[in-house]
């Protein structure tokens, strides 16, 4: 497992089953059995995915009598979104520059066609 939190988050999100589990937890807490239901895998296999998510601090597990609900922890996703935001701003600036360049080319072509 990666040592830094951002790498751990990327590692956990790299698997589509783990992403599906997180998507389900957005709706609310769920048991391992509930999380395993849409996947064709054993409870042990789902538990391994949950351990990865838990070590990345993307989920936590509670204890209510016999029920051990899994709960989504949003902080690592917020940190990931913050990290990605700088790249979104970079691409927005570059795409805005490209759009302006294309508009200038179109204006020049239109002037030459007149």
N, C-alpha and C positions, 0 to 999 in steps of 0.2 A: 504494500500500500504506500502511495506517495506520502512524503513527509509534510509538505506544505499544504495548507487548506485548499487553495485554489486547484492544485493538481489533484488532490483527493476528490474534489467535486467533479472535475472533468473526468476522472477515472470512473467514478460512480455513474455519471451520466452517459458514458460511452456505450452502455448496454441497453438495448431497447426494452428488455423486461424491466429493468430498474426504472427507466423513464416511465413505463406504463404504471408501475407501482406508485411512483410519485404523483402521476396524473390522477390515480384513484384516490390517493390521500388528500388531494386538494378538496375533494368532496367531504372529507371528514375522516376521523379515526377509523381503523379497521383492524380486524384480527388477521393472523397469518392465514387462516383458512379462507377468509373473505378475499384476501389479496391473491391467494393461489387460484381461486375459482376460475378466472378467465384464461389462465395459462395451463397448458397441458404439461404440467411438471409436478413432481412430488412436493410435499410440504417441506421436506429437507432441502430441496433445491431452492425453493422460495426463501427459506430461512438463510441460506448462503447469500442470496441477493440482499436480504435485509441486513445482514451483518456488514456488507460493503457499504450500504446506505447509512447504517448507524455509525460506522467508523469514519465516514465522511461528514458526520453530524447533520446529515440531511433528514434523518428521522430519529425519533426517540421512542422508547417502549415504556409504557406504563404498566401498572399492575392494579387491577380492580378485581379482587377476589380471584376467581379462576380465569378471568379474561385479561389478556395482555395486549391491549390495543397499541397499534403503531400510530405515531403522530408525526405529521410533516413539520419539519423545522425550517423556516424560510430564510434564516440568516445566511447560510452559504449560497443560496440562490441570489439573494440580494447582493452579496459580494461579487458573485459572477456577473450579474447585470451591470454593476458599477465598472468592473474591469472591461466588459464589452462595450460600454458606452463610449469610451475614448476612440475605439475603432469605428463605431457607428458615426461619430462626428467626423473622423478622418474621411470615411467614404462619402458622407454627405457633402463635405467640402469639395472633394475631387469630382463627384458627379455633378455638382452645381457648376464647377468650372468647365466640365465637358459639355454640359447643356448650353452654357454661354458661348462656347466655341462653335458648337453646331449651329446655333442661331446666327452667329456672325457669318458662318459659311453660307447659310441659306440667304441671308440678306445680300451678301456679295454676289451670289449666283443670280438672285432676282434682279439686282442692279445691272448685271452684265446681260441679262436676257431682255431688258427693256430697251 
